[in-house]
Every structure is written in structure tokens, then in C-alpha cells.
Amino acid sequence: MARYFLIAGEASGDMHAARLITALRQRDPQAEFAGLGGDKMQDVGCRLYQHYRNMAYMGYVAVFTHLKEIRANIRIAEQALLHEQPDELILIDYPGFNLPMAKFAKRHLAHTRITYYIPPKIWAWKRWRVHSIGKYCDRILGIFPFEPAFYARYGYDCTYVGNPTSEAITDYLSQHSVPNAQSPTRSPQHEVINTKSQYVALLPGSRLREVENCLPKMLLAAEQAIDGTDIRRIVVTQAPGIDPELYKQLCAGHPLAELTTDTYDAVLHARAAIVNSGTATLETALLACPQVAVYHLSFGHLLGFLRPVMFRIPHFTLVNIVSKREVIKELLAYEFTVESTRDELRRLLTDTAYTQQMCADYKQLQQFLGTSRAAETAATIIQNRLTI
């Protein structure tokens, strides 16, 4: 009977960890799972020592102002690892927390093997982390086809197992009987006829500060962009782990705003979306919804000066990074204003040729990611290694 310990620090990591747990349990029904994560992990039988809602701090300001909580969470994780003595520690993204955990496990749990499933996007920035990952992790399971070559340049092995976001979207479309689920397309004429599509979707993020900083500007931009169009609603997606009252407070005074917890359904049927940069941009692309990506950054006006120094790639969003070109508009830091977001959303709503090209690029993106089942492939690799 194998004992697994998983750490996921936000909503998408919680979802991917839950899928991996399910795949591991199918291979070993007696396996035990514990860790730090969210409701989806708990739903598939993982005992939680801490919920990610108490861990999701992102950005230098948020980290600095929550140092006490972060240190407390590190102590919780360390004590849990010592108590559980797992055969396998599985880390899901969240490098600021998970890399110290890998180091701790390497030093204090000699028999525990360490897998980084969904490693951080160090090929975009903070490349120096590659050596910590290679040093402290026994296995790196990447989710982008170019990652094995990236790690190989530094002398480390990485296996591409497939993209879990693509897998989750494919499963969702199949389960909901969406035609041509492998590569959904959109007909502008159909969208106009379908009254359910007469709305835009807002995806303000999965962390508290993201929602607080992004949603107010998103709402104003959307209201201005749809003025004079046939759009009648603004659907705001709620992230698990965030108090619903926050959304209600932020949406107060915006009569067209509606709330939903079904993000995939909202995006699938939306005419267009404003998306907080992150995994959600990839999800939105795979659901074939035209989008503009935004991102709030404290002291964002400094980004123009720091960008050449801090970032090694020309794009920030996953859609553009994987595609190696600008498929969707990125409005980040000082570029993220109500006016710029309004103008891009209005273009998405009125320029048919523009959105058709975007959806065509989405298809190529999906083909590039492939059809490998990430969770099942990763589970097979992990389990096979435990039996060696």
C-alpha cells in the first residue's frame, strides 16, 4: 500500500491533483492520500492538512504582507510530512511554497521520492529555479511538449505526460455532448441566434487579491464595451475557496452582472471573455472563446523597465507562449486599464474576421498540446517507479 502526499496551492492545481489521485487510486485501490490542497482533492479521498484558500498568496506585496501566514503553512506542511512519512511527495506548480518543501523532504525523508508534476513555468522567468528542481526532485513530469528539451539544456530529465488542462476540457466537452469536442468551433451566425450566448464572461482569477484588483476594472470595461450591442448580460465566474459575498459586494451597482460557479459552461457559451492571465487563458482558448487577457500588478508602471531584465520570452500568457506568437491580446500591469480592456473587448464583439482567426489559432494550439492523458500517464510513471 503506497502513501502519497500532494501539495497544490490554488484552484487549478487542486483540480489536477484530484485527477491524479483518481488515476493513482485506480491502479492501487488501497493507496492513502494526504496533503495540502482544496475541495476537489478532498472529494476524492485526500486528507487535507491545510486548504489552499489559506495559502494562495501571489505577488511580492501579498507575500510580504502575509509572511506570518506563509511561515505557519510551511510549518504545517513540514510537520505533516514528518508525520505521514509518504512514499511519494507530489508537487503541483506553486513553486514559492513547493520548492522549499522539496528541499525539506530531500533532507529529512530519505525514503520519500519527490515528483514535480506540473513544474513551474521557469522557462518564462526565474530560470535559476531549474537547478533547485533538478537537485531536489527525483522526477519532473512536464505538461508542455517543449519542456523536456528545456530541462535537457541544463542536464536534467523531464518527461512530457500531456497537458492536464487540455485533458480536462476534452473530458468536459465529451461529457456535455458538445459536437466536435476535440476541436470546438464557433459560428458567428449561430452565436447571434443563440440567446444564451448574448453575454460576455469575466474570469477575475482564483486568488483573493486577484479578484479584488481585477474584477472592478473588468466590470467597468465590459459595461462600456457592450453598450450599443445585443449583449444583455455580464457573467462573472466565482473561484472555489473565495467567499461568495466578496463577489456580491464587488458586483453591487452593476445590474447586468450575474454570478456563476460553472466556469467552463460560462466560457463555452460566452460571446467573448476578459480573463485574468494564468491557466484560465488556456482553458478559455481550448473552449474556443475569444478573449483578452489582463493582469494586475502592484507598481505595474515599473514593468516597462524591468521586463527585459526579468523575462526571457516575449509573451506572458500561456496561449501566446505555447503558440510562440500573439494569438490573444495581453493587457498587463500598466497596460490593464478600463479603456484598453473596453476597446479590445469591443473588437472581439464586432470584428468577426479577428475572432475567427483567433479560434483558428486555438485549434493549432490544441493540436500542439496533443491528446496524451496527463493524469493517467503520470500515475503510471509514478506507480512504476514505486515498485522498482
Secondary structure, 3 states (H helix, E strand, C coil): CCEEEEEECCHHHHHHHHHHHHHHHHHCCCCEEEEEECHHHHHCCCEEEEEHHHCCCCCHHHHHHCHHHHHHHHHHHHHHHHHHCCCEEEEECCHHHHHHHHHHHHHHCCCCEEEEECCCCCCCECCCHHHHHHHHCCEEEECCCCHHHHHHCCCCCCEECCCHHHHHHHHHHHHCCCCCCCCCCCCHHHHHHCHHHCEEEEECCCCHHHHHHHHHHHHHHHHHHHCCCCCCEEEEECCCCCCHHHHHHHHCCCCCEEEECCHHHHHHHCCEEEEECCHHHHHHHHCCCCEEEEECCCCHHHHHHHHHHHECCCCCCHHHHHHCCCCCEEEEHHHCCHHHHHHHHHHHHHCHHHHHHHHHHHHHHHHHHCCCCHHHHHHHHHHHHHCC
